[in-house]
Amino acid sequence: MPGLASETIGIWVAAGSRDESTETAGSTHFLEHMLFKGTATKDAKTIAAAFDRTGGDSNAITAKELTCYYSRCLVTDLADITSLLVDMVSNSNLDAEEFERERGVIIEELAMSADDPGDVLFDDFDELIFGDHPLARPVGATKDQIRVLGHHTLLEHHSTTYVPPRLVIAAAGGATHDEVLRMVEDALAEAGVGSAAGAHTWDSVAPSGSSAVNASGATGRGAREVPTFHSGRSHTAKDTEQLGILLGCEGLEEGHPDRFVYSVLLTMLGGGMSSRLFQSVREERGLAYAVNCVASQFTDFGTFGIYAGCTPENGQAVIDLALAEWDRLAQETPSRSELDAIVSQLSGSMVLGLESSAARMNRLARSEIFGIALEAPLDLIERVRSVTAEQVTTMAGDLLSRPKSLSLVGPQTDVVLR
C-alpha cells in the first residue's frame, strides 16, 4: 500500500475453540492471554510497554477456527514489532504461576460476557443449532471448564498447535514485500525458529500488494467433524428492557461458490438502513431499533440469521414481519434498480474496506488459511455485478425452506417461530 506510513502485521494460527475437546475446552483462548505474559527475554510489562510505545493498535483474537496476534504500527517500528510477535508466539514462558493468576482474569472476562445479552444470545444460538458439536461451545469455554483446566493442557496445546504448517504471518501497509520478508526472516532467526534453525520451510507470497509468510504452504488443520443443523427454540430469561431475537438456518460455508449471491442477499434483506428489514420493521412500523441479517462462515458449514432487539410485546410482530420479508424476497424477484443499489453499496464497502491495512492483512491471512483464491478488488466488484436478481430470489427461497431455530434472551415471553 504505497504511501502509507503504517503497517499491520499478524501471526495467525489455523486453530480455534472448535479444535478443542471437552477436556481441553478453553485452552485456545487461555493461551491467547498467556502469550502476553512473558518470554525468555521479556516480562509482561516489557511486552506491554513495547506495544504501547508505538502508539498503534495491538491485540489478539480467538475465534472458533482461528487465533491471531496482531499489531498496527508505523513502518519505522515494524522490525521491532515483528520480532516481538514472533518471540511471543515461539518462546512464551507459559509460567505456571502466571497461569493461575490469569485463570481469575479469564473467569472475570467470561462473567462480563455473561452480563451482555448480545453475547448470551449468539452463544445460545450456537448451542441450540450445533448440539454436541465443538462449534456449540463458547470460544472462551465456561467458567467451570476454566476452573479445572490444567497447566499441562496449555503446554501441550502450544507445543502441538503453534507450529508449521498451522502458522501464517501476514502483513499489509506501507512497507514493501521485500522489507517485510527480511524483517520476518530476521525475527524467526532471532527467535530460533527460522529455516536455518530447523526443518521448516517458509515460503512467501505477495498477492494484491500484501505480504505473507506461510509455513510449508499449508495450514495443517487436521480432520474436523462436519456439523449438522439442529432446529428448535431456546430462551434465556434475563431482567432486561429488550428481548434479543435471533432466528436462522443453515447458511453457506467459507469460500462457497455462491458467496457473492449470498452477500447481495444479506445486504438486500438486512444489511443497512435501506435494507428491507430495516425499512419495514424500524422505519415503517417502529417495532425495533436494531434489526439486521447476520452470518457465520466456517470451513465446512455456515449459518444465516436475522437479529433484532425490541420490547417483549413487539417480539412476535418482529419475527412474523421478518419472515414475511424473507418470504417476499423468495417469491418476488427484486427490481433492477434495487439490485443495482445493493451492488453499488457492496462495491463501495469493498473498496473502502481495502483502504485499511488491517482489513487487507485479515483478508490475506484468511485466504491462506482457508485456501481461497485472493482476487483483486476490481475482480471482486465484477463478481458482485454478475449476480442476478433471479439468483437472489432462488437463494432466498432455498434458505427459507431449510429447518430453522429461534433463540431469545430477555424477559419471559410466548414468542415463537411460526
Secondary structure, 3 states (H helix, E strand, C coil): CCCCCEEEEEEEECCCHHHCCCCCCCHHHHHHHHCCCEECCCEHHHHHHHHHHCCCEEEEEECCCCEEEEEEEEHHHHHHHHHHHHHHHHHECCCHHHHHHHHHHHHHHHHHHHCCHHHHHHHHHHHHHHCCCHHHCCCCCCHHHHHHCCHHHHHHHHHHHCCCCCEEEEEEECCCHHHHHHHHHHHHHHHCCCCCCCCCCEEEECHHHCEEEEECCCCCCCCCCCCCCCCEEEEEECCCCCEEEEEEEECCCCCCCCHHHHHHHHHHHHCCCCCHHHHHHHHHCCCCCEEEEEEEECCCCEEEEEEEEECHHHHHHHHHHHHHHHHHHHHCCCCHHHHHHHHHHHHHHHHHHCCCHHHHHHHHHHHHHHCCCCCCHHHHHHHHHCCCHHHHHHHHHHHHCCCEEEEEEECCCCCCCC
